[in-house]
Amino acid sequence: MTRREVIAAMEACEKEGKFDTHVDPIPEELIIPVTEDYHYPNKRTAGEKIKFALQKFFIVKPFTLYQNKCVLKTRVIGRENLKGLSAAVLTCNHVAKFDCLAVKYGARGHRTFVVAAPFNNMKGFLGEMMRAGDMLPMNTTMHGTAAFNKMVEEVLTVRKDFLLIYPEASMWWNYKKPRPYKDGGFYIAAKYGVPVVPQFITYRDSGKKDAEGLPIYYFTLHIMPPVYPKEGLSKLENIAYLRESAYNACREVYEKSYGEKLTYACEKEGAKQ
């Protein structure tokens, strides 16, 4: 699927209001199923811990720095909003395969685990590096889901690290707008009483074109102030409060950065009917 076809698919989905659709083809032949036997970081053997630690230090961290310094040329605005934070749920728009590296770069000094769809657990070198880079693929079995949930709990309550969750639930390549958010990440934040740190990636034109003649963009990562669950609200009320606060913060960044009001094609289509 070419990138122009991906863009056309995103435009079609926006018109239909299908914002969580996976528009990029999923390489089924490369996927390792995430079963109840999957070794999350809290279940790894001593040998696995040593292997992944070495891979992270010698490959993942240098590659993260290279991507942000030389390829994405990531600028970070609002890094001071992470000062003094320990456990937190980070949210960000999902716009590229390696955008989690921009979030990790912005959060450097903190360990950031990344919640991922099961199909990201891939064979080969890339899959191995994603596992070394603290990917937490969601599980596909009942017992495996319990193991995933236990790992999430450990990240936020024992390790007190960051947990990156993409609330839009799918990747849309170079899509500029924030998309409607799912509840999952905000449920986790409300459950464990940790703040949500909304983040949003905007683009700067590099002046270069890719092989299809499409513009190549540089990243600006905006880190907004953390939003804390409110005492006195029920869990459901806090989920809605955190979700809406995070979305609105990103909407404001979008409108300020691009100088235009956020609207979706599906709203225009609805107005025609």
Wavefront OBJ file of the C-alpha trace (Angstrom):
o trace
v 0.000 0.000 0.000
v 1.550 3.324 -1.060
v 1.533 6.345 1.212
v -0.829 8.124 -1.153
v -3.226 5.191 -0.770
v -2.831 5.419 3.003
v -3.708 9.117 2.906
v -6.743 8.399 0.728
v -7.869 5.708 3.191
v -7.500 8.130 6.114
v -9.525 10.768 4.292
v -12.269 8.230 3.575
v -12.325 7.117 7.216
v -12.497 10.725 8.428
v -15.529 11.346 6.219
v -17.211 8.295 7.746
v -16.146 9.147 11.301
v -14.152 5.910 11.626
v -11.194 7.344 13.506
v -9.885 4.125 15.080
v -9.546 2.142 11.830
v -6.131 0.655 11.044
v -5.483 2.000 7.561
v -1.998 0.509 7.124
v -1.959 -3.192 6.179
v -1.058 -5.484 9.086
v 1.713 -7.959 8.117
v 0.076 -11.106 9.470
v 3.002 -13.318 8.398
v 5.388 -11.387 10.673
v 3.290 -11.467 13.837
v 4.147 -13.585 16.871
v 0.836 -14.227 18.703
v 0.753 -12.721 22.200
v -0.385 -15.645 24.309
v -0.525 -16.356 28.034
v 3.087 -17.559 27.769
v 4.354 -14.108 26.753
v 7.183 -12.887 28.989
v 6.406 -9.363 30.144
v 9.367 -7.602 31.820
v 8.261 -8.816 35.273
v 8.325 -12.441 34.054
v 11.615 -12.496 32.166
v 14.346 -14.937 33.007
v 17.764 -13.730 34.167
v 19.150 -14.422 30.701
v 16.362 -12.456 29.009
v 16.877 -9.506 31.352
v 20.592 -9.375 30.525
v 19.955 -9.742 26.773
v 17.306 -7.022 26.637
v 19.345 -4.678 28.851
v 22.311 -4.959 26.492
v 20.118 -4.494 23.414
v 18.503 -1.423 24.948
v 21.820 0.168 25.933
v 23.769 -0.542 22.749
v 21.009 -0.413 20.093
v 17.657 1.027 21.211
v 18.962 4.091 23.056
v 21.448 5.122 20.332
v 18.751 4.581 17.671
v 16.287 6.697 19.695
v 18.823 9.512 19.876
v 19.632 9.202 16.166
v 15.976 9.286 15.120
v 15.229 12.379 17.183
v 18.427 14.283 16.450
v 18.997 13.404 12.801
v 15.756 12.089 11.231
v 12.750 13.552 13.052
v 14.757 16.537 14.377
v 12.400 16.517 17.329
v 11.813 19.725 19.240
v 10.300 19.341 22.695
v 8.069 22.044 24.176
v 6.918 21.760 27.797
v 9.424 19.243 29.120
v 9.291 21.103 32.426
v 5.782 19.675 32.891
v 7.380 16.290 33.658
v 9.483 17.668 36.489
v 8.838 15.899 39.770
v 6.539 13.270 38.230
v 6.946 9.584 38.924
v 4.112 7.287 37.869
v 1.999 8.722 35.051
v 0.019 7.766 31.967
v 1.315 9.573 28.880
v -0.995 10.035 25.912
v 0.012 11.093 22.413
v -1.329 11.133 18.875
v -0.108 8.103 16.907
v 1.234 9.344 13.579
v 4.326 7.289 12.710
v 5.853 3.902 13.432
v 8.604 5.454 15.525
v 6.696 8.279 17.213
v 7.033 6.478 20.549
v 10.744 7.299 20.280
v 9.868 11.003 20.233
v 7.837 10.515 23.420
v 10.711 8.585 25.016
v 13.096 11.353 23.964
v 10.875 13.977 25.578
v 10.634 11.844 28.732
v 14.360 11.031 28.904
v 15.385 10.470 32.479
v 12.175 8.517 33.033
v 11.586 4.934 31.957
v 8.636 4.795 29.569
v 6.768 1.566 28.833
v 4.676 1.544 25.659
v 1.299 -0.199 25.399
v 0.938 -1.682 21.910
v -1.596 -3.670 19.908
v -0.807 -7.412 19.732
v 0.226 -7.262 16.068
v 3.259 -5.167 17.055
v 4.835 -8.275 18.580
v 6.766 -9.109 15.432
v 9.379 -11.571 14.307
v 12.877 -10.510 13.394
v 15.186 -7.714 14.440
v 12.547 -4.959 14.654
v 10.297 -7.025 16.914
v 13.246 -7.893 19.125
v 14.214 -4.230 19.499
v 10.629 -3.253 20.299
v 10.579 -5.804 23.109
v 13.935 -4.525 24.333
v 12.491 -0.996 24.200
v 9.832 -1.732 26.839
v 6.900 -2.527 24.563
v 3.938 -4.050 26.396
v 1.764 -5.766 23.765
v -1.819 -6.339 24.850
v -2.670 -9.984 25.270
v -5.092 -12.151 23.340
v -6.027 -14.693 26.015
v -7.864 -14.467 29.326
v -4.879 -15.481 31.484
v -2.559 -13.441 29.301
v -4.727 -10.351 29.760
v -4.453 -10.838 33.526
v -0.646 -10.954 33.161
v -0.727 -7.770 31.051
v -2.882 -5.996 33.637
v -0.519 -7.071 36.411
v 2.423 -5.641 34.468
v 0.587 -2.337 33.996
v -0.158 -2.232 37.715
v 3.507 -2.893 38.516
v 4.674 -0.117 36.181
v 2.458 2.468 37.874
v 2.426 1.342 41.516
v 5.733 -0.462 42.128
v 8.210 0.790 39.541
v 6.441 4.182 39.391
v 7.398 4.710 35.770
v 5.652 6.228 32.763
v 3.147 4.310 30.653
v 2.545 5.538 27.096
v -0.906 4.763 25.719
v -2.181 5.903 22.329
v -5.796 6.909 23.068
v -6.731 7.082 19.383
v -6.208 3.275 19.160
v -4.624 3.230 15.700
v -1.824 4.868 13.725
v -2.646 7.393 11.000
v 0.508 8.362 9.158
v 1.300 12.108 9.359
v -2.309 12.940 10.258
v -2.359 16.444 11.739
v -5.547 16.466 13.801
v -6.203 14.907 17.203
v -8.735 12.108 16.820
v -11.467 11.160 19.326
v -10.054 9.313 22.329
v -10.907 5.865 23.684
v -11.375 5.331 27.417
v -8.698 2.684 28.056
v -5.744 4.830 29.113
v -7.933 7.083 31.218
v -9.512 4.090 32.922
v -6.016 2.976 33.934
v -5.106 6.446 35.234
v -8.347 6.688 37.223
v -7.964 3.167 38.589
v -4.462 3.736 39.940
v -4.879 7.399 40.821
v -2.048 8.644 38.598
v -1.987 11.746 36.408
v -2.403 11.832 32.661
v 0.186 13.858 30.745
v -1.308 14.878 27.371
v 1.216 15.124 24.545
v 0.742 16.088 20.930
v 3.010 15.944 17.889
v 2.850 18.730 15.319
v 4.888 19.009 12.133
v 7.487 21.308 10.658
v 8.109 21.097 6.921
v 11.657 19.931 6.209
v 11.576 21.208 2.647
v 12.272 17.654 1.455
v 10.096 15.127 -0.385
v 9.899 11.358 -0.099
v 10.023 8.862 -2.986
v 6.323 9.521 -3.744
v 6.790 13.283 -3.809
v 5.080 13.797 -0.433
v 6.520 16.260 2.106
v 8.834 14.987 4.815
v 8.084 16.515 8.198
v 10.075 17.179 11.337
v 8.423 16.666 14.732
v 7.585 19.093 17.503
v 6.460 17.283 20.658
v 4.230 19.358 22.923
v 4.058 18.176 26.539
v 1.131 19.680 28.438
v 0.707 19.959 32.217
v -0.414 16.744 33.959
v -4.108 16.251 34.671
v -4.888 14.513 37.962
v -7.964 12.468 38.835
v -10.336 14.498 40.986
v -11.332 13.476 44.464
v -15.067 13.209 44.863
v -15.656 11.974 41.330
v -16.624 8.385 40.596
v -14.310 6.276 38.458
v -16.541 6.775 35.426
v -16.664 10.521 36.011
v -12.886 10.666 36.350
v -12.417 8.688 33.141
v -14.571 11.223 31.283
v -12.847 14.159 32.984
v -9.331 12.903 32.169
v -10.264 11.981 28.590
v -11.906 15.300 27.818
v -9.129 17.307 29.508
v -6.412 15.513 27.543
v -8.280 15.823 24.250
v -9.037 19.505 24.755
v -5.402 20.235 25.619
v -4.312 18.642 22.339
v -7.061 20.383 20.393
v -5.798 23.726 21.704
v -2.234 22.896 20.637
v -3.487 21.881 17.191
v -5.462 25.084 16.698
v -2.646 27.303 17.967
v 0.067 25.518 15.964
v -1.767 25.432 12.647
v -3.903 28.549 13.054
v -7.180 26.810 12.250
v -10.206 25.533 14.124
v -10.402 21.766 14.521
v -13.121 20.283 12.322
v -13.599 16.856 10.773
v -14.814 15.920 7.307
v -17.568 13.757 8.831
v -19.090 16.904 10.364
v -19.261 18.516 6.924
v -20.706 15.333 5.435
v -23.346 15.264 8.174
v -24.253 18.876 7.529
v -24.946 18.055 3.869
v -27.482 15.368 4.720
l 1 2 3 4 5 6 7 8 9 10 11 12 13 14 15 16 17 18 19 20 21 22 23 24 25 26 27 28 29 30 31 32 33 34 35 36 37 38 39 40 41 42 43 44 45 46 47 48 49 50 51 52 53 54 55 56 57 58 59 60 61 62 63 64 65 66 67 68 69 70 71 72 73 74 75 76 77 78 79 80 81 82 83 84 85 86 87 88 89 90 91 92 93 94 95 96 97 98 99 100 101 102 103 104 105 106 107 108 109 110 111 112 113 114 115 116 117 118 119 120 121 122 123 124 125 126 127 128 129 130 131 132 133 134 135 136 137 138 139 140 141 142 143 144 145 146 147 148 149 150 151 152 153 154 155 156 157 158 159 160 161 162 163 164 165 166 167 168 169 170 171 172 173 174 175 176 177 178 179 180 181 182 183 184 185 186 187 188 189 190 191 192 193 194 195 196 197 198 199 200 201 202 203 204 205 206 207 208 209 210 211 212 213 214 215 216 217 218 219 220 221 222 223 224 225 226 227 228 229 230 231 232 233 234 235 236 237 238 239 240 241 242 243 244 245 246 247 248 249 250 251 252 253 254 255 256 257 258 259 260 261 262 263 264 265 266 267 268 269 270 271 272 273
